């Protein structure tokens, strides 16, 4: 369940970058430079890869087996 919760943030960035940018602009009240959609998608994809990599490492480590 935790994997889905963390990966869903990255998927939101990949599939709906405009929504992420609007949320970011609202959250910071327009005081920062807004990112480009391709940058948001790239960060989202890297986030998903990081989460999958950490989960894979955790599953294959010796301490994770029952």
PASEBA-1860 file (N, C-alpha, C; in nm, 3 decimals):
! residues 66
1> XXXXXXXX> 0.082/-0.119/0.000/0.000/0.000/0.000/0.087/0.126/0.000 ~ 0.195/0.124/0.075/0.285/0.239/0.080/0.352/0.265/-0.053 ~ 0.385/0.158/-0.125/0.447/0.173/-0.256/0.354/0.248/-0.351 ~ 0.227/0.215/-0.349/0.129/0.282/-0.436/0.116/0.429/-0.397 ~ 0.115/0.458/-0.268/0.101/0.596/-0.222/0.220/0.681/-0.267 ~ 0.341/0.629/-0.255/0.458/0.706/-0.295/0.471/0.715/-0.446 ~ 0.441/0.608/-0.517/0.453/0.609/-0.663/0.344/0.693/-0.728 ~ 0.229/0.708/-0.664/0.120/0.785/-0.723/0.158/0.931/-0.740
9> XXXXXXXX> 0.242/0.985/-0.654/0.289/1.122/-0.670/0.366/1.136/-0.802 ~ 0.454/1.043/-0.830/0.530/1.046/-0.954/0.442/1.028/-1.076 ~ 0.344/0.939/-1.065/0.252/0.919/-1.178/0.167/1.043/-1.203 ~ 0.129/1.113/-1.096/0.056/1.239/-1.111/0.141/1.340/-1.188 ~ 0.269/1.347/-1.156/0.359/1.439/-1.225/0.376/1.401/-1.372 ~ 0.382/1.272/-1.401/0.403/1.226/-1.538/0.279/1.249/-1.624 ~ 0.162/1.216/-1.572/0.042/1.219/-1.654/-0.033/1.352/-1.650 ~ -0.017/1.431/-1.545/-0.089/1.558/-1.532/0.006/1.670/-1.490
17> XXXXXXXX> 0.105/1.703/-1.573/0.202/1.806/-1.532/0.139/1.944/-1.515 ~ 0.037/1.976/-1.592/-0.030/2.106/-1.578/-0.096/2.121/-1.442 ~ -0.155/2.015/-1.395/-0.218/2.016/-1.263/-0.114/2.033/-1.153 ~ 0.000/1.968/-1.169/0.108/1.980/-1.071/0.161/2.123/-1.068 ~ 0.177/2.183/-1.186/0.228/2.320/-1.195/0.128/2.417/-1.132 ~ -0.002/2.400/-1.157/-0.102/2.487/-1.094/-0.100/2.474/-0.943 ~ -0.089/2.350/-0.892/-0.081/2.329/-0.748/0.044/2.394/-0.690 ~ 0.156/2.378/-0.758/0.282/2.438/-0.713/0.271/2.590/-0.710
25> XXXXXXXX> 0.211/2.649/-0.813/0.194/2.795/-0.819/0.101/2.842/-0.707 ~ -0.006/2.768/-0.682/-0.098/2.805/-0.575/-0.030/2.794/-0.439 ~ 0.048/2.687/-0.422/0.113/2.663/-0.294/0.216/2.771/-0.262 ~ 0.285/2.821/-0.363/0.389/2.922/-0.342/0.340/3.063/-0.373 ~ 0.215/3.077/-0.405/0.153/3.209/-0.432/0.226/3.288/-0.539 ~ 0.280/3.218/-0.640/0.344/3.285/-0.753/0.475/3.354/-0.721 ~ 0.542/3.319/-0.614/0.668/3.384/-0.575/0.791/3.316/-0.634 ~ 0.773/3.208/-0.708/0.885/3.134/-0.765/0.863/3.117/-0.915
33> XXXXXXXX> 0.971/3.084/-0.985/0.958/3.057/-1.128/0.887/2.923/-1.147 ~ 0.795/2.918/-1.241/0.720/2.795/-1.265/0.800/2.701/-1.354 ~ 0.796/2.573/-1.324/0.869/2.476/-1.407/0.795/2.450/-1.538 ~ 0.865/2.394/-1.632/0.805/2.356/-1.761/0.747/2.216/-1.748 ~ 0.643/2.184/-1.827/0.581/2.051/-1.816/0.678/1.935/-1.838 ~ 0.773/1.951/-1.929/0.868/1.842/-1.954/0.955/1.818/-1.830 ~ 0.989/1.924/-1.759/1.066/1.909/-1.636/0.989/1.837/-1.528 ~ 0.860/1.868/-1.518/0.775/1.801/-1.420/0.761/1.654/-1.454
41> XXXXXXXX> 0.745/1.624/-1.582/0.735/1.484/-1.625/0.863/1.408/-1.596 ~ 0.977/1.472/-1.620/1.105/1.407/-1.594/1.123/1.378/-1.444 ~ 1.091/1.476/-1.361/1.101/1.455/-1.217/1.007/1.344/-1.172 ~ 0.886/1.340/-1.227/0.791/1.235/-1.192/0.842/1.098/-1.232 ~ 0.898/1.088/-1.351/0.950/0.959/-1.397/1.068/0.914/-1.311 ~ 1.155/1.007/-1.277/1.268/0.973/-1.190/1.221/0.933/-1.051 ~ 1.116/0.997/-1.003/1.061/0.962/-0.871/1.007/0.818/-0.874 ~ 0.934/0.784/-0.979/0.880/0.648/-0.989/0.993/0.547/-0.997
49> XXXXXXXX> 1.097/0.577/-1.075/1.212/0.486/-1.083/1.280/0.470/-0.947 ~ 1.292/0.578/-0.872/1.352/0.570/-0.739/1.269/0.482/-0.647 ~ 1.139/0.500/-0.646/1.051/0.421/-0.559/1.056/0.274/-0.598 ~ 1.052/0.244/-0.727/1.058/0.105/-0.771/1.195/0.045/-0.737 ~ 1.301/0.123/-0.754/1.434/0.073/-0.720/1.450/0.044/-0.572 ~ 1.399/0.131/-0.488/1.406/0.108/-0.344/1.323/-0.014/-0.305 ~ 1.205/-0.028/-0.363/1.121/-0.145/-0.334/1.189/-0.273/-0.382 ~ 1.250/-0.268/-0.500/1.320/-0.386/-0.553/1.437/-0.424/-0.462
57> XXXXXXXX> 1.515/-0.325/-0.420/1.627/-0.351/-0.331/1.577/-0.411/-0.199 ~ 1.469/-0.358/-0.147/1.414/-0.408/-0.021/1.364/-0.552/-0.035 ~ 1.304/-0.582/-0.148/1.251/-0.718/-0.169/1.362/-0.820/-0.189 ~ 1.473/-0.778/-0.249/1.579/-0.875/-0.278/1.686/-0.882/-0.171 ~ 1.680/-0.795/-0.071/1.781/-0.801/0.035/1.754/-0.922/0.126 ~ 1.856/-0.967/0.195/1.844/-1.087/0.275/1.748/-1.070/0.393 ~ 1.741/-0.949/0.447/1.656/-0.929/0.564/1.506/-0.921/0.535 ~ 1.470/-0.909/0.409/1.329/-0.890/0.374/1.254/-1.022/0.356
65> XX> 1.325/-1.133/0.351/1.257/-1.261/0.325/1.201/-1.317/0.454 ~ 1.081/-1.374/0.446/1.017/-1.430/0.567/1.080/-1.559/0.614
END
